[in-house]
Amino acid sequence: MDARLLMDESPRERMVAAAIQGMRGSGLAGAGINQVIAASGAPKGSLYHYFPGGKNQLAQEALERFGEERRAALAKLAQSAADPPARLRRLFGGLAKALEKEDFTYGCAVAGVALDLQEDSAPLAAVCAAQMDLWVEALEPAFAPLSAPRRLAWARLVIATFEGALVQARALRSAQPVLEAGELLAGAVRLEIETH
Amino acid sequence: MDARLLMDESPRERMVAAAIQGMRGSGLAGAGINQVIAASGAPKGSLYHYFPGGKNQLAQEALERFGEERRAALAKLAQSAADPPARLRRLFGGLAKALEKEDFTYGCAVAGVALDLQEDSAPLAAVCAAQMDLWVEALEPAFAPLSAPRRLAWARLVIATFEGALVQARALRSAQPVLEAGELLAGAVRLEIETH
């Protein structure tokens, strides 16, 4: 999505969209004031008009917007008519497709920011943590035949592996690690369901 | 490690150490010229003297140095007198301890950079990929009773989960996701060994 194409959106909306895309591409450095202004087409000097809390307020809104989209997708996946292994293949298959479509240039805004935190951006850690907790919660029902503690453990593990496989894929410029991770986890969860 | 304490090292060595620590803390932004000069105590303007290739040359050397340390640790773990589940618990337990010791402020230089890549730093993707491949290769023997393709699949998966659990831990400022990930993977690999 090129934020500059969203000219029917308000400047404020375009700035949030530009910050999300910047963080997906290069973490906090991608959501710097100059980059957001340039990508959103918002007037220079308007950041503090729309976001009185400055860069961190913009970053927080962008993380929450990005997080909510992913949470909704995970909740939908968890409710889909499929067994847990099929759901995992679908999750990692979807990530692989998205990575290829965007030429391995974009990833996860939350992970990008979590690994970029410095003193001035430290309050964003809690924002990242809250989003990842919501993802775990949304994904947990996907492991339905397992007990509640196992569902939760698997959901947290899958979110971790999803983020790490994304790192591998961006570096390798190949979706293969993502597909392999989905396949291995699908087999492992199938084995646990069969043997418990 | 505070690079400024390493005054017995050459300025060049101190710059590499400072770049590693910066990337571990905040990705590429942490390895900017000003930050490396300040943290290393190297003379202003000396970056291009020591690194004619500029920022990317420094970043490449730092990634390779960081990567080699981790590779050696993984190779040692893979050869240790323990079974695969115990090795996994040791790997993730070690990460948990390191995170706590550094107050969740530092992580993996390679992941931090891989999620920060922009056009000018794009060549570093291959450097990150090469290091992660070496880690997978070093870790593969850790899954010894399994077949070669399964050892490789598990090694790649574990590196992915390691990186993603680190993201979760830094955001949550808690080592719990790391310990849980190690425990779940240890159980899953044990189940695969028992049933195959």
Contacts between the chains, C-beta under 8 A, distances in Angstrom:
chain1	res1	chain2	res2	distance
A	25	B	117	7.9
A	25	B	118	6.9
A	26	B	28	7.5
A	26	B	115	7.4
A	26	B	116	4.8
A	26	B	117	6.5
A	26	B	118	4.9
A	27	B	27	5.7
A	27	B	29	7.5
A	27	B	115	5.5
A	27	B	116	4.9
A	28	B	26	7.5
A	28	B	29	6.8
A	29	B	27	7.5
A	29	B	28	6.8
A	29	B	29	4.8
A	29	B	116	6.1
A	29	B	118	7.6
A	30	B	116	8.0
A	30	B	118	7.4
A	104	B	125	7.9
A	105	B	117	8.0
A	107	B	115	5.8
A	108	B	115	7.8
A	110	B	167	7.8
A	110	B	171	7.3
A	111	B	115	6.0
A	111	B	164	7.6
A	111	B	167	4.7
A	112	B	115	4.5
A	112	B	116	7.2
A	114	B	167	5.0
A	114	B	170	5.2
A	114	B	171	4.4
A	115	B	26	7.4
A	115	B	27	5.5
A	115	B	107	5.8
A	115	B	108	7.8
A	115	B	111	6.0
A	115	B	112	4.5
A	115	B	115	5.8
A	115	B	116	7.9
A	115	B	167	6.4
A	115	B	170	6.8
A	116	B	26	4.8
A	116	B	27	5.0
A	116	B	29	6.1
A	116	B	30	8.0
A	116	B	112	7.1
A	116	B	115	7.9
A	116	B	116	6.9
A	117	B	25	7.9
A	117	B	26	6.5
A	117	B	105	7.9
A	117	B	170	7.0
A	118	B	25	6.8
A	118	B	26	4.9
A	118	B	29	7.5
A	118	B	30	7.3
A	125	B	104	7.9
A	125	B	170	6.9
A	125	B	171	5.2
A	125	B	172	7.9
A	125	B	173	6.2
A	126	B	171	7.8
A	128	B	171	3.8
A	129	B	168	7.8
A	129	B	171	4.1
A	129	B	172	4.5
A	129	B	173	7.5
A	132	B	167	8.0
A	132	B	168	5.8
A	132	B	171	6.0
A	132	B	172	7.5
A	133	B	172	8.0
A	153	B	180	6.0
A	153	B	183	7.8
A	153	B	184	5.2
A	154	B	184	7.0
A	156	B	168	7.3
A	156	B	177	5.9
A	156	B	180	6.1
A	156	B	181	7.3
A	157	B	161	6.7
A	157	B	180	7.2
A	157	B	181	5.4
A	157	B	184	4.8
A	157	B	185	7.3
A	159	B	164	7.0
A	159	B	168	7.1
A	160	B	161	5.2
A	160	B	164	3.6
A	160	B	165	4.3
A	160	B	167	7.4
A	160	B	168	5.6
A	160	B	177	6.4
A	160	B	181	5.3
A	161	B	157	6.7
A	161	B	160	5.2
A	161	B	161	4.6
A	161	B	164	5.6
A	162	B	164	6.5
A	163	B	163	7.0
A	163	B	164	3.5
A	163	B	167	5.0
A	163	B	168	7.5
A	164	B	111	7.6
A	164	B	159	7.0
A	164	B	160	3.6
A	164	B	161	5.6
A	164	B	162	6.5
A	164	B	163	3.5
A	164	B	164	3.3
A	164	B	165	7.4
A	164	B	166	8.0
A	164	B	167	7.5
A	165	B	160	4.3
A	165	B	164	7.4
A	166	B	164	8.0
A	167	B	110	7.8
A	167	B	111	4.7
A	167	B	114	5.0
A	167	B	115	6.4
A	167	B	132	8.0
A	167	B	160	7.4
A	167	B	163	5.0
A	167	B	164	7.5
A	168	B	129	7.8
A	168	B	132	5.8
A	168	B	156	7.3
A	168	B	159	7.1
A	168	B	160	5.6
A	168	B	163	7.5
A	170	B	114	5.2
A	170	B	115	6.8
A	170	B	117	7.0
A	170	B	125	6.9
A	171	B	110	7.3
A	171	B	114	4.4
A	171	B	125	5.3
A	171	B	126	7.8
A	171	B	128	3.8
A	171	B	129	4.1
A	171	B	132	6.0
A	172	B	125	7.9
A	172	B	129	4.4
A	172	B	132	7.5
A	172	B	133	8.0
A	173	B	125	6.2
A	173	B	129	7.5
A	177	B	156	5.9
A	177	B	160	6.4
A	180	B	153	6.0
A	180	B	156	6.1
A	180	B	157	7.2
A	181	B	156	7.3
A	181	B	157	5.4
A	181	B	160	5.3
A	183	B	153	7.8
A	184	B	153	5.2
A	184	B	154	7.0
A	184	B	157	4.8
A	185	B	157	7.3
A	187	B	192	7.9
A	188	B	188	4.1
A	188	B	191	7.3
A	188	B	192	7.0
A	191	B	188	7.3
A	191	B	191	5.3
A	191	B	192	6.4
A	191	B	195	6.3
A	192	B	187	7.9
A	192	B	188	7.0
A	192	B	191	6.4
A	195	B	191	6.3
A	195	B	195	6.6
